[in-house]
């Protein structure tokens, strides 16, 4: 049985312009993409996006956090991390995050939902 090492997890807040570079750096450092998610922070009227990477040898979790305005365009990481395709489509469809250049953009057809961006801002907030 492998020794379980639990180092401190890292949450790194970055700018949108640093997302692709940091994702590539983490990939080159041996981290594997684990998950991504979005949150609409209604009080601040902003999105919080998190992209998490894991080191399977040390069990360290390194998350990149972006806090962005509603109209900010985010570049897709799918050219670097193909597995991010469904996460980014979900952020776009359920929250209304403006993600460009997703390798396979499902054009808001990932889910069969009757409401546009059900977890994003209400029309009067946007």
TIZATOR-698182 format. One record per atom (N, C-alpha, C): residue number from 1; atom name; x, y, z. Coordinates in nm, 2 decimals, decimal comma. Last residue first. Example, Ala and Ser with C-alpha at 12.3 -4.5 7.8 and 13.67 -1.06 7.14 Angstrom:
+-----+------+--------+--------+--------+
: seq : atom :      X :      Y :      Z :
+-----+------+--------+--------+--------+
:   2 :    N :   1,28 :  -0,22 :   0,71 :
:   2 :   CA :   1,37 :  -0,11 :   0,71 :
:   2 :    C :   1,29 :   0,00 :   0,79 :
:   1 :    N :   1,32 :  -0,57 :   0,78 :
:   1 :   CA :   1,23 :  -0,45 :   0,78 :
:   1 :    C :   1,32 :  -0,33 :   0,78 :
+-----+------+--------+--------+--------+
END
This chain:
+-----+------+--------+--------+--------+
: seq : atom :      X :      Y :      Z :
+-----+------+--------+--------+--------+
: 126 :    N :  -2,82 :   4,09 :  -1,49 :
: 126 :   CA :  -2,72 :   4,09 :  -1,59 :
: 126 :    C :  -2,70 :   4,22 :  -1,65 :
: 125 :    N :  -3,05 :   4,10 :  -1,33 :
: 125 :   CA :  -2,92 :   4,12 :  -1,27 :
: 125 :    C :  -2,81 :   4,14 :  -1,37 :
: 124 :    N :  -3,26 :   4,05 :  -1,50 :
: 124 :   CA :  -3,26 :   4,18 :  -1,44 :
: 124 :    C :  -3,12 :   4,21 :  -1,37 :
: 123 :    N :  -3,22 :   3,77 :  -1,56 :
: 123 :   CA :  -3,21 :   3,87 :  -1,66 :
: 123 :    C :  -3,20 :   4,02 :  -1,61 :
: 122 :    N :  -3,00 :   3,63 :  -1,31 :
: 122 :   CA :  -3,14 :   3,65 :  -1,36 :
: 122 :    C :  -3,12 :   3,77 :  -1,46 :
: 121 :    N :  -2,69 :   3,46 :  -1,37 :
: 121 :   CA :  -2,77 :   3,57 :  -1,32 :
: 121 :    C :  -2,91 :   3,58 :  -1,38 :
: 120 :    N :  -2,71 :   3,09 :  -1,36 :
: 120 :   CA :  -2,65 :   3,22 :  -1,39 :
: 120 :    C :  -2,73 :   3,34 :  -1,33 :
: 119 :    N :  -2,85 :   2,86 :  -1,36 :
: 119 :   CA :  -2,77 :   2,89 :  -1,24 :
: 119 :    C :  -2,69 :   3,02 :  -1,26 :
: 118 :    N :  -2,98 :   2,84 :  -1,61 :
: 118 :   CA :  -3,06 :   2,84 :  -1,49 :
: 118 :    C :  -2,98 :   2,88 :  -1,36 :
: 117 :    N :  -2,94 :   2,92 :  -1,90 :
: 117 :   CA :  -2,85 :   2,95 :  -1,79 :
: 117 :    C :  -2,92 :   2,95 :  -1,66 :
: 116 :    N :  -3,28 :   2,90 :  -2,01 :
: 116 :   CA :  -3,14 :   2,93 :  -2,05 :
: 116 :    C :  -3,06 :   2,97 :  -1,92 :
: 115 :    N :  -3,48 :   2,62 :  -1,95 :
: 115 :   CA :  -3,44 :   2,76 :  -1,91 :
: 115 :    C :  -3,30 :   2,78 :  -1,95 :
: 114 :    N :  -3,52 :   2,36 :  -2,00 :
: 114 :   CA :  -3,62 :   2,45 :  -2,06 :
: 114 :    C :  -3,58 :   2,60 :  -2,04 :
: 113 :    N :  -3,27 :   2,13 :  -2,11 :
: 113 :   CA :  -3,33 :   2,21 :  -2,01 :
: 113 :    C :  -3,42 :   2,32 :  -2,07 :
: 112 :    N :  -3,08 :   1,89 :  -2,16 :
: 112 :   CA :  -3,22 :   1,92 :  -2,21 :
: 112 :    C :  -3,29 :   2,00 :  -2,10 :
: 111 :    N :  -2,74 :   1,97 :  -2,20 :
: 111 :   CA :  -2,85 :   1,93 :  -2,12 :
: 111 :    C :  -2,98 :   1,96 :  -2,19 :
: 110 :    N :  -2,59 :   2,05 :  -2,42 :
: 110 :   CA :  -2,54 :   1,94 :  -2,33 :
: 110 :    C :  -2,65 :   1,89 :  -2,25 :
: 109 :    N :  -2,63 :   2,25 :  -2,59 :
: 109 :   CA :  -2,72 :   2,13 :  -2,61 :
: 109 :    C :  -2,67 :   2,02 :  -2,53 :
: 108 :    N :  -2,48 :   2,49 :  -2,63 :
: 108 :   CA :  -2,59 :   2,48 :  -2,53 :
: 108 :    C :  -2,69 :   2,37 :  -2,55 :
: 107 :    N :  -2,28 :   2,40 :  -2,81 :
: 107 :   CA :  -2,38 :   2,50 :  -2,85 :
: 107 :    C :  -2,50 :   2,50 :  -2,76 :
: 106 :    N :  -2,07 :   2,23 :  -2,77 :
: 106 :   CA :  -2,20 :   2,17 :  -2,79 :
: 106 :    C :  -2,32 :   2,27 :  -2,81 :
: 105 :    N :  -1,76 :   2,25 :  -2,90 :
: 105 :   CA :  -1,86 :   2,33 :  -2,84 :
: 105 :    C :  -2,00 :   2,27 :  -2,87 :
: 104 :    N :  -1,48 :   2,11 :  -2,87 :
: 104 :   CA :  -1,61 :   2,06 :  -2,91 :
: 104 :    C :  -1,72 :   2,14 :  -2,84 :
: 103 :    N :  -1,30 :   2,31 :  -2,78 :
: 103 :   CA :  -1,27 :   2,22 :  -2,89 :
: 103 :    C :  -1,39 :   2,15 :  -2,95 :
: 102 :    N :  -1,39 :   2,64 :  -2,73 :
: 102 :   CA :  -1,40 :   2,50 :  -2,68 :
: 102 :    C :  -1,38 :   2,41 :  -2,80 :
: 101 :    N :  -1,36 :   2,91 :  -2,80 :
: 101 :   CA :  -1,27 :   2,82 :  -2,86 :
: 101 :    C :  -1,27 :   2,68 :  -2,79 :
: 100 :    N :  -1,46 :   3,08 :  -2,50 :
: 100 :   CA :  -1,44 :   3,08 :  -2,64 :
: 100 :    C :  -1,34 :   2,97 :  -2,68 :
:  99 :    N :  -1,72 :   3,13 :  -2,27 :
:  99 :   CA :  -1,60 :   3,06 :  -2,30 :
:  99 :    C :  -1,58 :   3,04 :  -2,45 :
:  98 :    N :  -1,89 :   3,31 :  -2,07 :
:  98 :   CA :  -1,85 :   3,32 :  -2,21 :
:  98 :    C :  -1,72 :   3,26 :  -2,23 :
:  97 :    N :  -2,14 :   3,15 :  -1,87 :
:  97 :   CA :  -2,00 :   3,20 :  -1,88 :
:  97 :    C :  -1,96 :   3,20 :  -2,03 :
:  96 :    N :  -2,39 :   3,06 :  -1,81 :
:  96 :   CA :  -2,38 :   3,17 :  -1,90 :
:  96 :    C :  -2,24 :   3,23 :  -1,91 :
:  95 :    N :  -2,45 :   2,84 :  -1,66 :
:  95 :   CA :  -2,42 :   2,96 :  -1,59 :
:  95 :    C :  -2,41 :   3,08 :  -1,68 :
:  94 :    N :  -2,51 :   2,62 :  -1,83 :
:  94 :   CA :  -2,58 :   2,64 :  -1,70 :
:  94 :    C :  -2,56 :   2,77 :  -1,64 :
:  93 :    N :  -2,33 :   2,66 :  -2,06 :
:  93 :   CA :  -2,48 :   2,64 :  -2,07 :
:  93 :    C :  -2,55 :   2,67 :  -1,94 :
:  92 :    N :  -2,07 :   2,71 :  -1,96 :
:  92 :   CA :  -2,13 :   2,80 :  -2,06 :
:  92 :    C :  -2,28 :   2,78 :  -2,06 :
:  91 :    N :  -2,03 :   2,50 :  -1,79 :
:  91 :   CA :  -2,02 :   2,64 :  -1,74 :
:  91 :    C :  -2,09 :   2,73 :  -1,83 :
:  90 :    N :  -2,06 :   2,29 :  -1,97 :
:  90 :   CA :  -2,15 :   2,30 :  -1,86 :
:  90 :    C :  -2,15 :   2,44 :  -1,80 :
:  89 :    N :  -1,84 :   2,32 :  -2,13 :
:  89 :   CA :  -1,97 :   2,33 :  -2,19 :
:  89 :    C :  -2,08 :   2,35 :  -2,08 :
:  88 :    N :  -1,64 :   2,28 :  -1,94 :
:  88 :   CA :  -1,65 :   2,41 :  -2,00 :
:  88 :    C :  -1,79 :   2,43 :  -2,07 :
:  87 :    N :  -1,69 :   2,00 :  -1,88 :
:  87 :   CA :  -1,69 :   2,10 :  -1,78 :
:  87 :    C :  -1,72 :   2,24 :  -1,83 :
:  86 :    N :  -1,64 :   1,89 :  -2,13 :
:  86 :   CA :  -1,78 :   1,88 :  -2,07 :
:  86 :    C :  -1,79 :   1,98 :  -1,96 :
:  85 :    N :  -1,36 :   1,95 :  -2,18 :
:  85 :   CA :  -1,47 :   1,98 :  -2,27 :
:  85 :    C :  -1,61 :   1,98 :  -2,21 :
:  84 :    N :  -1,15 :   1,87 :  -2,03 :
:  84 :   CA :  -1,22 :   1,98 :  -1,98 :
:  84 :    C :  -1,34 :   2,02 :  -2,07 :
:  83 :    N :  -1,00 :   1,68 :  -2,16 :
:  83 :   CA :  -1,10 :   1,63 :  -2,07 :
:  83 :    C :  -1,19 :   1,75 :  -2,01 :
:  82 :    N :  -0,79 :   1,82 :  -2,30 :
:  82 :   CA :  -0,92 :   1,78 :  -2,37 :
:  82 :    C :  -1,03 :   1,73 :  -2,28 :
:  81 :    N :  -0,60 :   2,06 :  -2,23 :
:  81 :   CA :  -0,67 :   1,96 :  -2,14 :
:  81 :    C :  -0,80 :   1,91 :  -2,21 :
:  80 :    N :  -0,53 :   2,22 :  -2,44 :
:  80 :   CA :  -0,43 :   2,17 :  -2,35 :
:  80 :    C :  -0,48 :   2,05 :  -2,27 :
:  79 :    N :  -0,77 :   2,27 :  -2,56 :
:  79 :   CA :  -0,66 :   2,23 :  -2,65 :
:  79 :    C :  -0,54 :   2,18 :  -2,57 :
:  78 :    N :  -0,94 :   2,34 :  -2,35 :
:  78 :   CA :  -0,95 :   2,21 :  -2,41 :
:  78 :    C :  -0,84 :   2,17 :  -2,51 :
:  77 :    N :  -0,95 :   2,58 :  -2,21 :
:  77 :   CA :  -0,83 :   2,50 :  -2,19 :
:  77 :    C :  -0,83 :   2,37 :  -2,27 :
:  76 :    N :  -1,08 :   2,87 :  -2,37 :
:  76 :   CA :  -1,10 :   2,73 :  -2,33 :
:  76 :    C :  -0,96 :   2,67 :  -2,31 :
:  75 :    N :  -1,08 :   3,20 :  -2,23 :
:  75 :   CA :  -1,03 :   3,10 :  -2,33 :
:  75 :    C :  -1,05 :   2,96 :  -2,28 :
:  74 :    N :  -1,35 :   3,40 :  -2,15 :
:  74 :   CA :  -1,25 :   3,31 :  -2,10 :
:  74 :    C :  -1,21 :   3,22 :  -2,21 :
:  73 :    N :  -1,47 :   3,73 :  -2,14 :
:  73 :   CA :  -1,45 :   3,61 :  -2,22 :
:  73 :    C :  -1,33 :   3,53 :  -2,17 :
:  72 :    N :  -1,69 :   3,90 :  -1,92 :
:  72 :   CA :  -1,55 :   3,86 :  -1,95 :
:  72 :    C :  -1,55 :   3,73 :  -2,03 :
:  71 :    N :  -1,93 :   3,97 :  -1,83 :
:  71 :   CA :  -1,91 :   3,99 :  -1,98 :
:  71 :    C :  -1,77 :   3,95 :  -2,01 :
:  70 :    N :  -1,93 :   3,94 :  -1,56 :
:  70 :   CA :  -2,02 :   3,86 :  -1,64 :
:  70 :    C :  -1,99 :   3,86 :  -1,78 :
:  69 :    N :  -1,59 :   3,93 :  -1,43 :
:  69 :   CA :  -1,72 :   4,00 :  -1,46 :
:  69 :    C :  -1,80 :   3,91 :  -1,55 :
:  68 :    N :  -1,44 :   3,67 :  -1,22 :
:  68 :   CA :  -1,45 :   3,75 :  -1,34 :
:  68 :    C :  -1,59 :   3,82 :  -1,35 :
:  67 :    N :  -1,19 :   3,50 :  -1,08 :
:  67 :   CA :  -1,31 :   3,58 :  -1,04 :
:  67 :    C :  -1,33 :   3,68 :  -1,15 :
:  66 :    N :  -1,05 :   3,19 :  -1,09 :
:  66 :   CA :  -1,07 :   3,31 :  -1,17 :
:  66 :    C :  -1,20 :   3,38 :  -1,11 :
:  65 :    N :  -0,82 :   2,97 :  -0,96 :
:  65 :   CA :  -0,95 :   3,04 :  -0,94 :
:  65 :    C :  -0,95 :   3,17 :  -1,02 :
:  64 :    N :  -0,69 :   2,65 :  -0,97 :
:  64 :   CA :  -0,68 :   2,79 :  -1,02 :
:  64 :    C :  -0,82 :   2,85 :  -1,02 :
:  63 :    N :  -0,57 :   2,42 :  -0,73 :
:  63 :   CA :  -0,69 :   2,48 :  -0,80 :
:  63 :    C :  -0,65 :   2,62 :  -0,84 :
:  62 :    N :  -0,43 :   2,13 :  -0,66 :
:  62 :   CA :  -0,39 :   2,27 :  -0,69 :
:  62 :    C :  -0,51 :   2,32 :  -0,78 :
:  61 :    N :  -0,38 :   1,89 :  -0,42 :
:  61 :   CA :  -0,48 :   1,95 :  -0,51 :
:  61 :    C :  -0,44 :   2,09 :  -0,53 :
:  60 :    N :  -0,17 :   1,61 :  -0,37 :
:  60 :   CA :  -0,19 :   1,75 :  -0,36 :
:  60 :    C :  -0,29 :   1,80 :  -0,46 :
:  59 :    N :  -0,09 :   1,35 :  -0,37 :
:  59 :   CA :  -0,23 :   1,38 :  -0,33 :
:  59 :    C :  -0,25 :   1,53 :  -0,31 :
:  58 :    N :   0,15 :   1,27 :  -0,46 :
:  58 :   CA :   0,15 :   1,33 :  -0,33 :
:  58 :    C :   0,01 :   1,36 :  -0,28 :
:  57 :    N :   0,09 :   1,14 :  -0,70 :
:  57 :   CA :   0,19 :   1,09 :  -0,62 :
:  57 :    C :   0,19 :   1,14 :  -0,48 :
:  56 :    N :  -0,11 :   1,29 :  -0,84 :
:  56 :   CA :  -0,14 :   1,15 :  -0,79 :
:  56 :    C :  -0,03 :   1,09 :  -0,71 :
:  55 :    N :  -0,20 :   1,60 :  -0,81 :
:  55 :   CA :  -0,08 :   1,53 :  -0,82 :
:  55 :    C :  -0,10 :   1,39 :  -0,76 :
:  54 :    N :  -0,46 :   1,76 :  -0,99 :
:  54 :   CA :  -0,42 :   1,67 :  -0,88 :
:  54 :    C :  -0,28 :   1,61 :  -0,91 :
:  53 :    N :  -0,64 :   2,06 :  -1,04 :
:  53 :   CA :  -0,55 :   1,97 :  -1,08 :
:  53 :    C :  -0,49 :   1,89 :  -0,97 :
:  52 :    N :  -0,93 :   2,25 :  -1,12 :
:  52 :   CA :  -0,85 :   2,18 :  -1,02 :
:  52 :    C :  -0,77 :   2,07 :  -1,09 :
:  51 :    N :  -1,06 :   2,56 :  -1,17 :
:  51 :   CA :  -1,00 :   2,45 :  -1,24 :
:  51 :    C :  -0,90 :   2,38 :  -1,15 :
:  50 :    N :  -1,33 :   2,77 :  -1,11 :
:  50 :   CA :  -1,22 :   2,69 :  -1,05 :
:  50 :    C :  -1,18 :   2,58 :  -1,14 :
:  49 :    N :  -1,47 :   3,09 :  -1,13 :
:  49 :   CA :  -1,44 :   2,96 :  -1,20 :
:  49 :    C :  -1,32 :   2,90 :  -1,13 :
:  48 :    N :  -1,72 :   3,29 :  -1,04 :
:  48 :   CA :  -1,60 :   3,23 :  -0,98 :
:  48 :    C :  -1,58 :   3,10 :  -1,06 :
:  47 :    N :  -1,87 :   3,59 :  -1,17 :
:  47 :   CA :  -1,85 :   3,44 :  -1,17 :
:  47 :    C :  -1,72 :   3,41 :  -1,10 :
:  46 :    N :  -2,06 :   3,85 :  -1,01 :
:  46 :   CA :  -1,94 :   3,80 :  -1,08 :
:  46 :    C :  -1,95 :   3,65 :  -1,08 :
:  45 :    N :  -2,21 :   4,00 :  -0,82 :
:  45 :   CA :  -2,25 :   4,00 :  -0,96 :
:  45 :    C :  -2,13 :   3,96 :  -1,05 :
:  44 :    N :  -2,18 :   3,99 :  -0,56 :
:  44 :   CA :  -2,08 :   4,06 :  -0,63 :
:  44 :    C :  -2,11 :   4,07 :  -0,78 :
:  43 :    N :  -2,41 :   3,84 :  -0,50 :
:  43 :   CA :  -2,39 :   3,97 :  -0,43 :
:  43 :    C :  -2,28 :   4,05 :  -0,50 :
:  42 :    N :  -2,39 :   3,61 :  -0,67 :
:  42 :   CA :  -2,49 :   3,72 :  -0,69 :
:  42 :    C :  -2,47 :   3,85 :  -0,62 :
:  41 :    N :  -2,17 :   3,44 :  -0,82 :
:  41 :   CA :  -2,18 :   3,51 :  -0,69 :
:  41 :    C :  -2,27 :   3,63 :  -0,71 :
:  40 :    N :  -2,20 :   3,14 :  -0,97 :
:  40 :   CA :  -2,24 :   3,28 :  -0,99 :
:  40 :    C :  -2,26 :   3,34 :  -0,85 :
:  39 :    N :  -1,94 :   2,92 :  -1,03 :
:  39 :   CA :  -2,04 :   2,96 :  -0,93 :
:  39 :    C :  -2,07 :   3,11 :  -0,97 :
:  38 :    N :  -1,82 :   2,63 :  -1,20 :
:  38 :   CA :  -1,85 :   2,77 :  -1,20 :
:  38 :    C :  -1,95 :   2,80 :  -1,08 :
:  37 :    N :  -1,54 :   2,40 :  -1,23 :
:  37 :   CA :  -1,68 :   2,43 :  -1,20 :
:  37 :    C :  -1,69 :   2,59 :  -1,19 :
:  36 :    N :  -1,35 :   2,11 :  -1,31 :
:  36 :   CA :  -1,37 :   2,25 :  -1,32 :
:  36 :    C :  -1,52 :   2,28 :  -1,28 :
:  35 :    N :  -1,11 :   1,85 :  -1,22 :
:  35 :   CA :  -1,25 :   1,90 :  -1,24 :
:  35 :    C :  -1,24 :   2,05 :  -1,26 :
:  34 :    N :  -0,85 :   1,75 :  -1,28 :
:  34 :   CA :  -0,95 :   1,67 :  -1,20 :
:  34 :    C :  -1,09 :   1,72 :  -1,22 :
:  33 :    N :  -0,56 :   1,70 :  -1,47 :
:  33 :   CA :  -0,68 :   1,77 :  -1,45 :
:  33 :    C :  -0,79 :   1,69 :  -1,38 :
:  32 :    N :  -0,26 :   1,62 :  -1,30 :
:  32 :   CA :  -0,37 :   1,58 :  -1,39 :
:  32 :    C :  -0,49 :   1,66 :  -1,36 :
:  31 :    N :   0,08 :   1,73 :  -1,29 :
:  31 :   CA :  -0,06 :   1,74 :  -1,24 :
:  31 :    C :  -0,16 :   1,69 :  -1,34 :
:  30 :    N :   0,33 :   1,75 :  -1,41 :
:  30 :   CA :   0,28 :   1,62 :  -1,37 :
:  30 :    C :   0,14 :   1,61 :  -1,31 :
:  29 :    N :   0,41 :   1,98 :  -1,51 :
:  29 :   CA :   0,46 :   1,95 :  -1,38 :
:  29 :    C :   0,41 :   1,81 :  -1,33 :
:  28 :    N :   0,25 :   2,01 :  -1,73 :
:  28 :   CA :   0,39 :   1,97 :  -1,75 :
:  28 :    C :   0,46 :   1,93 :  -1,62 :
:  27 :    N :   0,01 :   2,09 :  -1,60 :
:  27 :   CA :   0,02 :   1,97 :  -1,68 :
:  27 :    C :   0,16 :   1,92 :  -1,70 :
:  26 :    N :   0,10 :   2,34 :  -1,50 :
:  26 :   CA :   0,06 :   2,23 :  -1,41 :
:  26 :    C :   0,06 :   2,10 :  -1,48 :
:  25 :    N :   0,15 :   2,48 :  -1,74 :
:  25 :   CA :   0,25 :   2,46 :  -1,65 :
:  25 :    C :   0,22 :   2,34 :  -1,55 :
:  24 :    N :  -0,11 :   2,48 :  -1,86 :
:  24 :   CA :   0,00 :   2,41 :  -1,92 :
:  24 :    C :   0,11 :   2,38 :  -1,83 :
:  23 :    N :  -0,24 :   2,64 :  -1,67 :
:  23 :   CA :  -0,29 :   2,51 :  -1,70 :
:  23 :    C :  -0,18 :   2,42 :  -1,76 :
:  22 :    N :  -0,09 :   2,88 :  -1,70 :
:  22 :   CA :  -0,09 :   2,81 :  -1,57 :
:  22 :    C :  -0,14 :   2,66 :  -1,59 :
:  21 :    N :  -0,15 :   2,95 :  -1,97 :
:  21 :   CA :  -0,02 :   2,93 :  -1,92 :
:  21 :    C :  -0,01 :   2,85 :  -1,80 :
:  20 :    N :  -0,44 :   2,98 :  -1,95 :
:  20 :   CA :  -0,37 :   2,88 :  -2,04 :
:  20 :    C :  -0,23 :   2,85 :  -2,00 :
:  19 :    N :  -0,46 :   3,19 :  -1,75 :
:  19 :   CA :  -0,52 :   3,06 :  -1,74 :
:  19 :    C :  -0,45 :   2,96 :  -1,83 :
:  18 :    N :  -0,38 :   3,46 :  -1,76 :
:  18 :   CA :  -0,28 :   3,36 :  -1,71 :
:  18 :    C :  -0,34 :   3,21 :  -1,71 :
:  17 :    N :  -0,60 :   3,61 :  -1,83 :
:  17 :   CA :  -0,48 :   3,61 :  -1,92 :
:  17 :    C :  -0,38 :   3,51 :  -1,88 :
:  16 :    N :  -0,75 :   3,60 :  -1,60 :
:  16 :   CA :  -0,79 :   3,53 :  -1,72 :
:  16 :    C :  -0,68 :   3,51 :  -1,81 :
:  15 :    N :  -0,55 :   3,57 :  -1,30 :
:  15 :   CA :  -0,62 :   3,65 :  -1,40 :
:  15 :    C :  -0,65 :   3,56 :  -1,52 :
:  14 :    N :  -0,60 :   3,37 :  -1,01 :
:  14 :   CA :  -0,52 :   3,41 :  -1,13 :
:  14 :    C :  -0,61 :   3,50 :  -1,21 :
:  13 :    N :  -0,55 :   3,23 :  -0,70 :
:  13 :   CA :  -0,63 :   3,32 :  -0,78 :
:  13 :    C :  -0,55 :   3,38 :  -0,89 :
:  12 :    N :  -0,50 :   2,91 :  -0,60 :
:  12 :   CA :  -0,43 :   3,02 :  -0,66 :
:  12 :    C :  -0,53 :   3,10 :  -0,74 :
:  11 :    N :  -0,49 :   2,70 :  -0,35 :
:  11 :   CA :  -0,59 :   2,77 :  -0,42 :
:  11 :    C :  -0,53 :   2,90 :  -0,47 :
:  10 :    N :  -0,37 :   2,39 :  -0,26 :
:  10 :   CA :  -0,34 :   2,52 :  -0,30 :
:  10 :    C :  -0,46 :   2,58 :  -0,38 :
:   9 :    N :  -0,34 :   2,18 :   0,04 :
:   9 :   CA :  -0,40 :   2,21 :  -0,10 :
:   9 :    C :  -0,38 :   2,36 :  -0,13 :
:   8 :    N :  -0,06 :   2,05 :   0,20 :
:   8 :   CA :  -0,16 :   2,15 :   0,20 :
:   8 :    C :  -0,21 :   2,17 :   0,05 :
:   7 :    N :  -0,04 :   1,69 :   0,15 :
:   7 :   CA :   0,02 :   1,82 :   0,17 :
:   7 :    C :  -0,10 :   1,93 :   0,17 :
:   6 :    N :  -0,06 :   1,39 :   0,25 :
:   6 :   CA :  -0,16 :   1,50 :   0,23 :
:   6 :    C :  -0,10 :   1,64 :   0,26 :
:   5 :    N :   0,02 :   1,08 :   0,15 :
:   5 :   CA :   0,08 :   1,21 :   0,18 :
:   5 :    C :  -0,03 :   1,31 :   0,15 :
:   4 :    N :   0,02 :   0,75 :   0,21 :
:   4 :   CA :  -0,07 :   0,86 :   0,19 :
:   4 :    C :   0,00 :   0,99 :   0,24 :
:   3 :    N :   0,21 :   0,50 :   0,06 :
:   3 :   CA :   0,20 :   0,60 :   0,17 :
:   3 :    C :   0,11 :   0,71 :   0,13 :
:   2 :    N :   0,05 :   0,22 :  -0,09 :
:   2 :   CA :   0,13 :   0,34 :  -0,10 :
:   2 :    C :   0,11 :   0,43 :   0,02 :
:   1 :    N :   0,08 :  -0,12 :   0,00 :
:   1 :   CA :   0,00 :   0,00 :   0,00 :
:   1 :    C :   0,09 :   0,12 :   0,00 :
+-----+------+--------+--------+--------+
END
